[in-house]
Amino acid sequence: MKHKNFDEIELDSEMMNDIDDEPIIVEITDDEGNVYLYEEELVIPIGEQQFALLTALPFEDEDHNHSCDCGCEDDDVIIAKIVINDEGEEEYIEPTEEEFEQVRAAYDKMFTDEERAE
């Protein structure tokens, strides 16, 4: 699991899909104005808080050069804390380092427990 530095990105909390059966796509814009699409893969509750695992979607731009340094060739996963903003909408923000470690431990435990069950 890779942790992307949120200091380098600005999150656009507007969801592109509102239907529960369809994937939730999140648009992330970095400091240079580059837009990346992520899909919400999993929500992990920790106490009363919720955290999302967001995985990068592949580029659809035919002109995108894979010799770039954007990380597009890597499996890019972001852990984001889900909060409700002033408008009552869900928003993704950077978790604290402590929250990140709690989510990571919960994620590892989930898959360890699943392996034991099999």
HELIX and SHEET records of a PDB file:
HELIX    1   1 PHE A    6  GLU A    8  5                                   3    
HELIX    2   2 GLU A   97  ALA A  117  1                                  21    
SHEET    1   A 6 ILE A   9  MET A  15  0                                        
SHEET    2   A 6 ILE A  25  ASP A  30 -1                                        
SHEET    3   A 6 VAL A  35  ILE A  46 -1                                        
SHEET    4   A 6 GLN A  49  ALA A  56 -1                                        
SHEET    5   A 6 VAL A  77  ILE A  84 -1                                        
SHEET    6   A 6 GLU A  90  ILE A  93 -1                                        
END                                                                             
